[in-house]
Amino acid sequence: MKPCIPSSLPLQNLDWVKFISLIGKANAELARYDGILQGIINPHVFLSPLTTNEAVLSSRIEGTQASLIEVLEFEASARVDIQTEKQKDIQEIINYRKAIGIAVNWLVKKPITLNMIKEIHSILLDSVRGKDKARGRFRMVQNWIGKPGTPIEHADYVPPEPMRLMEFLSNFEKYIHYEEKDALVQLAIVHAQFEIVHPFVDGNGRVGRILIPLFLYEKKLLSTPMFYISEYFEANRDEYYDRLKAVTQDKEWEEWIEFFLTAIVEQAKINSRKARVILDLYEKEKEHIQAITRSQYVIKILDTLFARPVFSTTDFIRESGISKPSVMRFMKLLEKEGIISVLRKGSGRKPCIYIFNKLLQIVK
């Protein structure tokens, strides 16, 4: 199989009439979701578990097996008694979340650039599988996609040859800042083109999915870069890959764009529903906790629960800034009322691990 030669961007001769209905629906649902985000005082606290779940699902597309609760429990207890492979999976997910955070800080001052993309890649592959595969650098070797051990002759896909990589990446970077007719169609093209160019030896899928909320934020389609599309891609994994493959083999861009816009519509609806339910839970638990604790720390307790739904008492004291005696009293009250439950009992020096399961049931 010969290396792919990507389409030059912007694409010519797209049949935009095909997308009119989906463009309208996608932009409307995204605006509705952003309206909810703008009504949340601190979306990074409220939606922190959703961000972690996005990292879980995006990594799962690439084959990791760790669950959301396993990641949160690992962070709460720094467990060393789990198998090495699972630890690697968890670290990849933690890196994914960290990469999003650093990219958001970058976008406050600068636009999306190739240098930012390399920085994201460097964080993603830090201390995990693939760390020795040119971490933070564009590839200088030919790679290909296929089952393990498959020679290049029988590959499912062969990306562009390395000597032309910067030519295609330069075109890609310019297109990100091009004034396209519709930004969501542009994002569909940006995401596919990144995967087609496949600029890294490893980690391309995760980097490509991280770019989606960052692009929405840069184009001011979202007030905060919190959009969780991996859930849709994971649920429709075969079609996701088939549509991308059809672009590389037969230049079926219009079919890919329709799939991507549908993903935006459906995922925006899911994100909106989850955000509303999380808001409702916050208000309900605020009243509940106020009634049982009669404390001035109600908001601190709530914000800590929502930011860290799996936690140790040590975590809670540090995150909330509330004194240890008060935290111990609150934990007993919250457990008695069924707001939190024990995930793992403490023993010796190991603290008790609690779970705020009502929130995690919404997120999953």
SVG drawing of the C-alpha trace seen along z (x, -y; Angstrom):
<svg xmlns="http://www.w3.org/2000/svg" viewBox="-33 -36 46 46">
<polyline fill="none" stroke="black" stroke-width="0.4" points="0.0,0.0 1.3,-3.4 1.5,-6.3 -1.6,-8.5 -1.5,-12.0 -4.0,-14.1 -6.4,-16.5 -5.2,-20.1 -7.3,-22.4 -9.7,-24.1 -11.5,-21.4 -12.9,-22.3 -16.3,-21.3 -18.0,-20.3 -21.8,-20.0 -22.8,-22.3 -26.5,-21.9 -26.2,-18.3 -25.2,-19.8 -27.6,-22.7 -30.0,-20.8 -27.3,-19.2 -25.3,-22.5 -28.4,-24.2 -29.1,-21.3 -25.5,-21.0 -25.0,-24.8 -28.3,-25.0 -27.6,-22.1 -24.1,-23.4 -25.4,-26.8 -28.0,-25.3 -25.2,-23.4 -23.0,-26.5 -25.9,-28.4 -25.9,-25.8 -22.2,-26.1 -22.4,-29.9 -25.0,-29.5 -22.6,-27.4 -20.5,-29.5 -17.5,-27.2 -17.9,-24.7 -14.4,-23.3 -15.5,-22.2 -19.0,-21.0 -17.9,-19.1 -14.6,-17.8 -15.8,-14.2 -17.1,-14.6 -13.6,-15.8 -12.1,-12.7 -14.7,-10.5 -13.8,-12.0 -10.2,-11.1 -11.3,-7.5 -13.4,-7.1 -10.9,-8.7 -8.2,-6.4 -10.5,-3.4 -10.9,-3.9 -7.1,-3.3 -7.4,-0.1 -7.0,-1.1 -9.2,0.8 -9.3,-1.4 -12.7,-2.6 -13.6,-6.1 -13.9,-4.8 -10.5,-3.1 -8.9,-6.3 -10.5,-8.3 -9.8,-5.7 -6.1,-5.6 -5.8,-9.3 -7.5,-9.2 -5.2,-6.5 -2.2,-6.3 -2.8,-2.5 0.3,-0.4 -1.5,3.0 -3.0,2.9 -1.4,4.6 1.2,2.7 -0.8,2.7 -3.8,1.1 -1.5,-1.5 -0.2,-2.4 -3.8,-2.7 -4.7,-5.0 -1.6,-7.1 -2.5,-7.6 -5.9,-8.9 -4.4,-11.2 -2.0,-12.6 -4.9,-13.1 -6.7,-15.3 -3.5,-17.2 -2.9,-17.9 -6.4,-19.4 -5.7,-21.7 -2.3,-22.9 -3.8,-23.4 -6.6,-25.6 -4.0,-27.8 -2.1,-28.1 -5.3,-29.2 -5.7,-32.1 -2.7,-33.8 -2.1,-32.1 -4.0,-30.3 -3.8,-26.6 -0.4,-26.0 1.7,-23.0 3.9,-23.8 0.9,-23.5 0.0,-20.2 3.5,-18.9 3.2,-20.0 -0.1,-18.1 1.6,-15.0 4.6,-15.3 2.3,-15.4 0.1,-12.5 3.0,-10.2 4.9,-11.2 5.9,-8.1 3.5,-5.7 3.5,-3.3 4.9,-5.2 7.1,-7.5 10.1,-6.4 8.4,-6.9 9.5,-10.5 7.4,-12.1 6.6,-15.7 8.1,-15.4 6.6,-14.9 7.6,-11.6 10.7,-11.2 9.8,-7.6 7.1,-5.9 4.3,-4.5 1.2,-2.5 -2.0,-1.2 -2.8,2.5 -3.0,5.5 0.1,6.1 2.8,7.6 1.2,6.6 3.8,5.6 3.3,2.3 2.3,4.2 -0.9,5.4 -1.6,2.3 -5.1,0.9 -3.7,-2.5 -0.4,-4.1 -0.1,-7.9 2.0,-10.4 5.7,-9.7 7.8,-11.7 9.6,-13.9 6.3,-15.5 4.9,-15.7 5.7,-19.4 4.1,-20.4 0.8,-18.8 1.0,-20.0 1.7,-23.6 -1.5,-23.4 -3.4,-21.9 -2.3,-24.7 -3.3,-27.4 -6.7,-25.8 -7.4,-25.9 -7.4,-29.7 -9.1,-29.9 -12.5,-31.6 -14.6,-28.6 -18.4,-28.9 -19.2,-27.0 -16.9,-26.3 -18.4,-22.9 -17.9,-21.6 -14.4,-23.0 -13.9,-21.1 -15.0,-17.9 -12.4,-18.5 -9.7,-19.5 -10.2,-16.3 -10.2,-14.0 -7.2,-15.7 -5.2,-15.4 -5.9,-11.6 -5.1,-11.3 -1.7,-13.1 -1.0,-11.0 2.0,-13.2 3.2,-11.2 4.5,-7.7 2.0,-7.1 -0.9,-8.9 -2.5,-10.5 -6.1,-9.5 -6.0,-11.0 -4.4,-14.3 -6.9,-14.5 -9.8,-14.2 -8.4,-16.7 -8.3,-19.2 -12.1,-19.1 -13.0,-21.1 -10.0,-23.3 -11.1,-24.3 -14.7,-25.0 -13.2,-27.2 -10.9,-29.1 -13.7,-29.7 -15.9,-31.0 -18.5,-28.3 -18.0,-27.3 -17.3,-29.7 -15.2,-27.0 -13.5,-24.1 -15.5,-21.3 -17.1,-19.1 -17.1,-15.4 -17.4,-13.7 -15.5,-10.5 -18.6,-9.0 -20.2,-9.1 -17.1,-7.9 -16.7,-5.0 -20.3,-4.0 -20.0,-4.2 -16.4,-3.1 -16.7,-1.0 -18.5,-3.7 -16.0,-6.3 -13.1,-4.4 -15.0,-3.3 -15.9,-6.9 -12.3,-8.1 -11.1,-5.2 -13.5,-6.1 -12.0,-9.6 -8.5,-8.3 -9.5,-5.7 -12.3,-7.3 -12.3,-11.0 -15.8,-10.6 -15.5,-13.9 -19.3,-14.6 -20.2,-11.4 -17.6,-11.9 -18.8,-15.5 -22.4,-14.3 -21.3,-11.6 -19.3,-14.2 -22.1,-16.8 -24.5,-14.1 -21.9,-13.3 -22.0,-17.0 -25.8,-17.0 -26.2,-13.8 -23.3,-14.5 -24.4,-18.1 -27.8,-16.7 -26.1,-14.2 -23.8,-16.8 -26.7,-19.2 -28.8,-16.6 -25.9,-15.5 -24.9,-19.2 -28.6,-19.9 -28.9,-16.8 -25.6,-17.7 -26.8,-21.2 -30.1,-19.8 -28.1,-17.4 -25.9,-20.3 -29.0,-22.3 -30.7,-19.3 -27.6,-18.3 -26.9,-21.9 -30.3,-22.0 -29.7,-18.5 -26.2,-19.2 -27.3,-22.6 -30.1,-20.8 -27.9,-18.1 -24.7,-20.1 -26.0,-23.6 -22.5,-24.6 -21.0,-27.7 -18.9,-25.3 -21.8,-23.9 -20.5,-25.3 -16.9,-24.2 -18.2,-20.7 -20.3,-20.6 -17.6,-21.9 -15.1,-19.4 -17.5,-16.5 -18.2,-17.6 -14.5,-18.1 -13.4,-14.9 -16.3,-12.4 -13.8,-9.6 -11.7,-10.9 -9.8,-10.1 -10.3,-12.2 -6.8,-13.6 -7.9,-14.7 -11.0,-16.3 -9.1,-18.3 -6.6,-19.5 -9.1,-20.4 -11.7,-22.0 -9.4,-23.9 -11.7,-22.7 -10.1,-21.6 -9.7,-17.9 -12.1,-17.6 -14.8,-19.3 -14.2,-17.1 -14.4,-13.9 -17.7,-15.1 -19.1,-16.0 -18.0,-12.6 -20.0,-10.8 -23.1,-12.9 -22.8,-12.6 -22.3,-8.8 -25.2,-8.4 -27.5,-10.3 -26.4,-8.3 -24.8,-11.2 -21.5,-9.4 -20.5,-5.8 -17.3,-3.9 -15.6,-2.6 -12.6,-1.1 -12.2,-1.0 -9.1,-2.5 -6.5,-0.4 -3.3,-1.3 -1.9,-4.4 -4.3,-4.0 -7.2,-6.4 -10.8,-5.5 -11.8,-6.1 -15.3,-7.5 -17.4,-7.8 -20.1,-10.3 -21.9,-7.8 -24.9,-10.0 -22.6,-12.2 -20.8,-9.3 -24.1,-7.6 -24.9,-10.7 -21.4,-10.9 -21.1,-7.3"/>
</svg>
